[in-house]
Amino acid sequence: MESGQQEVPVRGVINLAREFGLSVDEVLGLRPDGITVLEPSSADAAHSERLRLVEELNDDDRAVLHKLIDTFVSKHRFKIFVQENIETL
């Protein structure tokens, strides 16, 4: 199915949507503006490649990388929180 060599039955699309908490439109690559997204963008492809390479790391290196990512995400979320609540602080 992922390679386009086999069609996905409608029931399968519905089950995928339910399993991942998505709409059927999202599973099919349909956007609210009517544009159909069939191919991943180059940015999506680059992210996918990075994730694949991370999976090849040993457990210790992968754990360090995850901690770094968590640190940057926490910093970003805190910055957004402060910006949104500056008046109440």
DSSP file (Angstrom, degrees, kcal/mol; ACC not computed):
  #  RESIDUE AA STRUCTURE BP1 BP2  ACC     N-H-->O    O-->H-N    N-H-->O    O-->H-N    TCO  KAPPA ALPHA  PHI   PSI    X-CA   Y-CA   Z-CA
    1    1 A M    >         0   0    0      0, 0.0     3,-1.2     0, 0.0     7,-0.1   0.000 360.0 360.0 360.0 -44.5    0.0    0.0    0.0
    2    2 A E  T 3   +     0   0    0      1,-0.3     0, 0.0     2,-0.1     0, 0.0   0.831 360.0  49.0 -64.6 -31.2    2.8    2.5    0.9
    3    3 A S  T 3  S-     0   0    0      1,-0.0    -1,-0.3     3,-0.0     0, 0.0   0.480 115.2-114.8 -87.7  -1.5    4.5    1.9   -2.4
    4    4 A G  S <  S+     0   0    0     -3,-1.2    -2,-0.1     2,-0.2     3,-0.1   0.606  87.3 113.5  81.4  11.3    1.4    2.4   -4.4
    5    5 A Q  S    S+     0   0    0      1,-0.2     2,-0.4     2,-0.0    -3,-0.1   0.557  75.1  42.4 -91.7  -9.2    1.3   -1.2   -5.6
    6    6 A Q  S    S-     0   0    0     -5,-0.1    -2,-0.2     2,-0.0     2,-0.2  -1.000  81.9-124.6-140.4 135.6   -1.9   -2.1   -3.7
    7    7 A E        -     0   0    0     -2,-0.4    -2,-0.0    -3,-0.1     0, 0.0  -0.487  22.2-129.1 -77.3 147.7   -5.1   -0.2   -3.3
    8    8 A V        -     0   0    0     -2,-0.2     5,-0.1    -7,-0.1    -1,-0.0  -0.862  23.5-125.1 -97.2 125.4   -6.4    0.5    0.3
    9    9 A P    >>  -     0   0    0      0, 0.0     4,-1.8     0, 0.0     3,-0.6  -0.341  23.2-113.2 -66.5 153.1  -10.0   -0.5    0.8
   10   10 A V  H 3> S+     0   0    0      1,-0.3     4,-2.4     2,-0.2     5,-0.2   0.895 118.8  54.9 -53.3 -44.2  -12.3    2.3    2.2
   11   11 A R  H 3> S+     0   0    0      1,-0.2     4,-2.5     2,-0.2    -1,-0.3   0.873 105.5  54.0 -59.6 -36.6  -12.7    0.4    5.4
   12   12 A G  H <> S+     0   0    0     -3,-0.6     4,-2.4     2,-0.2    -1,-0.2   0.889 107.3  49.7 -64.5 -39.9   -8.9    0.3    5.8
   13   13 A V  H  X S+     0   0    0     -4,-1.8     4,-2.4     2,-0.2    -2,-0.2   0.918 111.7  48.8 -64.7 -43.3   -8.7    4.1    5.3
   14   14 A I  H  X S+     0   0    0     -4,-2.4     4,-2.4     1,-0.2    -2,-0.2   0.920 111.5  49.4 -62.4 -43.9  -11.4    4.6    8.0
   15   15 A N  H  X S+     0   0    0     -4,-2.5     4,-2.7     2,-0.2    -2,-0.2   0.902 110.5  50.4 -63.6 -40.8   -9.6    2.2   10.4
   16   16 A L  H  X S+     0   0    0     -4,-2.4     4,-2.1     2,-0.2     6,-0.2   0.929 109.9  50.8 -61.0 -44.9   -6.3    4.1    9.8
   17   17 A A  H  X>S+     0   0    0     -4,-2.4     5,-2.6     1,-0.2     4,-0.6   0.933 113.4  44.7 -59.5 -46.8   -7.9    7.4   10.5
   18   18 A R  H ><5S+     0   0    0     -4,-2.4     3,-0.8     1,-0.2    -1,-0.2   0.919 111.4  53.5 -63.4 -43.7   -9.4    6.1   13.8
   19   19 A E  H 3<5S+     0   0    0     -4,-2.7    -1,-0.2     1,-0.2    -2,-0.2   0.868 118.5  34.2 -61.0 -38.6   -6.2    4.4   14.9
   20   20 A F  H 3<5S-     0   0    0     -4,-2.1    -1,-0.2    -5,-0.2    -2,-0.2   0.327 109.8-114.6-103.0   7.3   -4.2    7.6   14.5
   21   21 A G  T <<5S+     0   0    0     -3,-0.8     2,-0.3    -4,-0.6    -3,-0.2   0.868  73.0 129.8  65.5  36.4   -6.8   10.1   15.5
   22   22 A L      < -     0   0    0     -5,-2.6    -1,-0.2    -6,-0.2     2,-0.2  -0.732  61.1-107.8-116.2 165.1   -7.0   11.7   12.0
   23   23 A S     >  -     0   0    0     -2,-0.3     4,-2.0     1,-0.1     5,-0.2  -0.547  32.1-114.4 -83.3 160.5   -9.7   12.5    9.6
   24   24 A V  H  > S+     0   0    0      1,-0.2     4,-2.2     2,-0.2     6,-0.2   0.886 119.0  58.1 -61.3 -37.7  -10.1   10.5    6.5
   25   25 A D  H  >>S+     0   0    0      1,-0.2     5,-3.4     2,-0.2     4,-0.6   0.916 105.7  48.8 -57.3 -43.7   -9.2   13.6    4.5
   26   26 A E  H >45S+     0   0    0      3,-0.2     3,-0.9     1,-0.2    -1,-0.2   0.910 109.8  50.9 -64.3 -41.8   -5.9   13.8    6.4
   27   27 A V  H 3<5S+     0   0    0     -4,-2.0    -1,-0.2     1,-0.2    -2,-0.2   0.882 112.2  47.9 -62.0 -37.5   -5.2   10.1    5.8
   28   28 A L  H 3<5S-     0   0    0     -4,-2.2    -1,-0.2    -5,-0.2    -2,-0.2   0.519 119.0-111.6 -82.1  -5.0   -5.9   10.7    2.1
   29   29 A G  T <<5 +     0   0    0     -3,-0.9     8,-3.9    -4,-0.6     2,-0.5   0.737  65.8 149.0  82.6  22.6   -3.7   13.8    2.0
   30   30 A L  B   < -A   36   0A   0     -5,-3.4    -1,-0.3     6,-0.2     6,-0.2  -0.785  31.8-154.1 -93.6 131.2   -6.5   16.2    1.4
   31   31 A R    >   -     0   0    0      4,-2.3     3,-2.3    -2,-0.5    -5,-0.0  -0.688  28.0-112.1-101.2 157.1   -6.1   19.7    2.9
   32   32 A P  T 3  S+     0   0    0      0, 0.0    -1,-0.1     0, 0.0    -2,-0.0   0.774 116.2  62.1 -57.8 -26.2   -8.9   22.0    3.9
   33   33 A D  T 3  S-     0   0    0      2,-0.1     3,-0.1     1,-0.1    -3,-0.0   0.379 121.1-106.4 -83.1   6.7   -8.0   24.4    1.0
   34   34 A G  S <  S+     0   0    0     -3,-2.3     2,-0.3     1,-0.3    -1,-0.1   0.381  77.0 134.0  89.6  -4.9   -8.8   21.6   -1.5
   35   35 A I        -     0   0    0     -5,-0.0    -4,-2.3     1,-0.0     2,-0.5  -0.640  48.9-141.0 -81.9 134.2   -5.2   20.8   -2.4
   36   36 A T  B     -A   30   0A   0     -2,-0.3     2,-0.8    -6,-0.2    -6,-0.2  -0.843   8.1-155.2 -96.4 127.2   -4.3   17.1   -2.5
   37   37 A V        +     0   0    0     -8,-3.9     4,-0.0    -2,-0.5    -2,-0.0  -0.875  28.9 155.0-104.6 105.2   -0.9   16.3   -1.1
   38   38 A L        +     0   0    0     -2,-0.8    -1,-0.2     1,-0.2    -8,-0.0   0.805  61.4  47.1 -99.0 -36.2    0.3   13.1   -2.6
   39   39 A E  S    S-     0   0    0    -10,-0.1    -1,-0.2     1,-0.0     2,-0.0  -0.866  88.0-112.7-109.3 140.6    4.0   13.4   -2.4
   40   40 A P        -     0   0    0      0, 0.0    -2,-0.1     0, 0.0    -1,-0.0  -0.367  37.3-109.4 -65.6 149.7    5.9   14.4    0.7
   41   41 A S     >  -     0   0    0      1,-0.1     4,-2.4    -4,-0.0     5,-0.2  -0.263  30.0-105.2 -70.7 167.3    7.7   17.7    0.5
   42   42 A S  H  > S+     0   0    0      1,-0.2     4,-2.2     2,-0.2     5,-0.1   0.852 124.5  55.1 -63.3 -32.7   11.4   17.8    0.4
   43   43 A A  H  > S+     0   0    0      2,-0.2     4,-2.4     1,-0.2    -1,-0.2   0.916 107.8  48.5 -65.2 -42.4   11.4   19.0    4.0
   44   44 A D  H  > S+     0   0    0      1,-0.2     4,-2.6     2,-0.2    -2,-0.2   0.903 111.2  50.4 -62.3 -41.2    9.3   15.9    5.0
   45   45 A A  H  X S+     0   0    0     -4,-2.4     4,-2.3     2,-0.2    -1,-0.2   0.900 109.9  50.0 -64.2 -40.3   11.7   13.7    3.1
   46   46 A A  H  X S+     0   0    0     -4,-2.2     4,-2.3     2,-0.2    -2,-0.2   0.907 111.4  48.6 -64.9 -41.3   14.6   15.2    4.9
   47   47 A H  H  X S+     0   0    0     -4,-2.4     4,-2.5     2,-0.2    -2,-0.2   0.917 110.9  50.7 -63.8 -42.8   12.9   14.8    8.3
   48   48 A S  H  X S+     0   0    0     -4,-2.6     4,-2.3     1,-0.2    -2,-0.2   0.905 110.0  49.9 -61.7 -41.3   12.1   11.1    7.4
   49   49 A E  H  X S+     0   0    0     -4,-2.3     4,-2.4     2,-0.2    -1,-0.2   0.915 109.9  50.7 -64.3 -42.4   15.7   10.5    6.5
   50   50 A R  H  X S+     0   0    0     -4,-2.3     4,-2.4     1,-0.2    -2,-0.2   0.924 110.2  49.6 -60.9 -44.1   17.0   12.0    9.7
   51   51 A L  H  X S+     0   0    0     -4,-2.5     4,-1.8     1,-0.2    -1,-0.2   0.898 109.8  51.7 -62.3 -39.3   14.6    9.9   11.7
   52   52 A R  H  X S+     0   0    0     -4,-2.3     4,-0.6     1,-0.2    -1,-0.2   0.923 110.9  47.8 -62.5 -42.9   15.8    6.8    9.8
   53   53 A L  H >< S+     0   0    0     -4,-2.4     3,-0.9     1,-0.2     4,-0.5   0.869 107.4  55.8 -66.8 -36.6   19.4    7.7   10.6
   54   54 A V  H >< S+     0   0    0     -4,-2.4     3,-1.6     1,-0.3    -1,-0.2   0.890 100.8  59.5 -61.6 -38.6   18.7    8.3   14.3
   55   55 A E  H 3< S+     0   0    0     -4,-1.8    -1,-0.3     1,-0.3    -2,-0.2   0.737  98.8  59.2 -62.7 -21.5   17.3    4.8   14.5
   56   56 A E  T << S+     0   0    0     -3,-0.9    -1,-0.3    -4,-0.6    -2,-0.2   0.634  86.4  99.3 -81.6 -14.0   20.7    3.4   13.4
   57   57 A L  S <  S-     0   0    0     -3,-1.6     2,-0.1    -4,-0.5    -3,-0.0  -0.272  84.0-101.5 -68.7 158.1   22.4    5.0   16.4
   58   58 A N     >  -     0   0    0      1,-0.1     4,-2.6     4,-0.0     5,-0.2  -0.354  40.0 -99.8 -73.8 165.9   23.3    2.9   19.4
   59   59 A D  H  > S+     0   0    0      1,-0.2     4,-2.2     2,-0.2     5,-0.2   0.867 120.5  50.0 -57.4 -42.4   21.0    3.3   22.4
   60   60 A D  H  > S+     0   0    0      2,-0.2     4,-2.1     1,-0.2    -1,-0.2   0.929 113.0  45.1 -65.3 -45.8   23.2    5.6   24.4
   61   61 A D  H  > S+     0   0    0      1,-0.2     4,-2.4     2,-0.2    -2,-0.2   0.899 113.0  51.3 -65.1 -40.0   23.7    8.0   21.4
   62   62 A R  H  X S+     0   0    0     -4,-2.6     4,-2.4     1,-0.2    -1,-0.2   0.891 108.7  51.6 -63.6 -39.2   20.0    8.0   20.7
   63   63 A A  H  X S+     0   0    0     -4,-2.2     4,-2.1    -5,-0.2    -2,-0.2   0.898 109.5  49.7 -64.9 -40.9   19.2    8.8   24.3
   64   64 A V  H  X S+     0   0    0     -4,-2.1     4,-2.2     2,-0.2    -2,-0.2   0.929 111.3  49.3 -62.6 -45.1   21.6   11.8   24.2
   65   65 A L  H  X S+     0   0    0     -4,-2.4     4,-2.5     1,-0.2    -2,-0.2   0.906 109.6  51.3 -62.1 -42.3   20.0   13.0   21.0
   66   66 A H  H  X S+     0   0    0     -4,-2.4     4,-2.8     1,-0.2    -1,-0.2   0.884 108.6  51.8 -62.9 -38.6   16.5   12.7   22.5
   67   67 A K  H  X S+     0   0    0     -4,-2.1     4,-2.3     2,-0.2    -1,-0.2   0.908 109.5  49.9 -63.6 -41.5   17.6   14.7   25.6
   68   68 A L  H  X S+     0   0    0     -4,-2.2     4,-2.3     2,-0.2    -2,-0.2   0.935 112.1  47.3 -61.3 -46.2   18.9   17.4   23.3
   69   69 A I  H  X S+     0   0    0     -4,-2.5     4,-2.7     1,-0.2     5,-0.2   0.936 111.3  51.0 -61.2 -46.6   15.7   17.5   21.4
   70   70 A D  H  X S+     0   0    0     -4,-2.8     4,-2.6     1,-0.2    -1,-0.2   0.888 109.1  52.2 -58.0 -39.7   13.6   17.6   24.6
   71   71 A T  H  X S+     0   0    0     -4,-2.3     4,-2.4     2,-0.2    -1,-0.2   0.934 111.8  44.6 -63.2 -47.2   15.7   20.5   25.9
   72   72 A F  H  X S+     0   0    0     -4,-2.3     4,-2.3     2,-0.2    -2,-0.2   0.895 114.1  49.6 -65.4 -40.0   15.2   22.5   22.7
   73   73 A V  H  X S+     0   0    0     -4,-2.7     4,-2.7     2,-0.2    -2,-0.2   0.922 111.6  48.7 -65.2 -43.3   11.5   21.7   22.6
   74   74 A S  H  X S+     0   0    0     -4,-2.6     4,-2.5    -5,-0.2    -2,-0.2   0.917 111.4  50.1 -61.8 -43.6   11.1   22.7   26.3
   75   75 A K  H  X S+     0   0    0     -4,-2.4     4,-2.2     2,-0.2    -1,-0.2   0.917 112.2  47.7 -60.2 -44.2   12.9   25.9   25.8
   76   76 A H  H  X S+     0   0    0     -4,-2.3     4,-2.3     2,-0.2    -2,-0.2   0.926 112.4  48.4 -63.8 -46.3   10.7   26.8   22.8
   77   77 A R  H  X S+     0   0    0     -4,-2.7     4,-2.6     1,-0.2    -2,-0.2   0.891 111.3  50.7 -62.6 -39.6    7.5   26.0   24.7
   78   78 A F  H  X S+     0   0    0     -4,-2.5     4,-2.7     2,-0.2    -1,-0.2   0.917 108.9  51.5 -64.6 -42.5    8.6   28.0   27.6
   79   79 A K  H  X S+     0   0    0     -4,-2.2     4,-2.4     1,-0.2    -2,-0.2   0.923 111.8  46.7 -60.0 -45.1    9.4   31.0   25.3
   80   80 A I  H  X S+     0   0    0     -4,-2.3     4,-2.5     2,-0.2    -2,-0.2   0.918 111.1  52.4 -63.2 -43.7    5.9   30.7   23.8
   81   81 A F  H  X S+     0   0    0     -4,-2.6     4,-1.5     1,-0.2    -2,-0.2   0.929 111.0  46.7 -58.3 -46.7    4.3   30.5   27.2
   82   82 A V  H  X S+     0   0    0     -4,-2.7     4,-0.7     1,-0.2     3,-0.3   0.928 112.3  50.1 -62.4 -45.3    6.1   33.6   28.4
   83   83 A Q  H  < S+     0   0    0     -4,-2.4     3,-0.5     1,-0.2    -1,-0.2   0.893 113.7  45.3 -61.0 -40.0    5.2   35.5   25.3
   84   84 A E  H  < S+     0   0    0     -4,-2.5    -1,-0.2     1,-0.2    -2,-0.2   0.736 123.9  33.8 -75.9 -22.0    1.5   34.5   25.6
   85   85 A N  H >X S+     0   0    0     -4,-1.5     4,-1.0    -3,-0.3     3,-0.8   0.182  77.6 115.8-119.9  17.2    1.3   35.3   29.3
   86   86 A I  T 3< S+     0   0    0     -4,-0.7     3,-0.5    -3,-0.5    -1,-0.1   0.849  77.0  54.5 -58.3 -36.6    3.7   38.3   29.7
   87   87 A E  T 34 S+     0   0    0      1,-0.2    -1,-0.3    -4,-0.2    -2,-0.1   0.813 110.4  45.3 -69.4 -29.8    0.9   40.6   30.8
   88   88 A T  T <4        0   0    0     -3,-0.8    -1,-0.2     1,-0.2    -2,-0.2   0.571 360.0 360.0 -91.0  -8.8   -0.3   38.2   33.6
   89   89 A L     <        0   0    0     -4,-1.0    -1,-0.2    -3,-0.5    -2,-0.1   0.472 360.0 360.0 -83.3 360.0    3.2   37.5   34.9
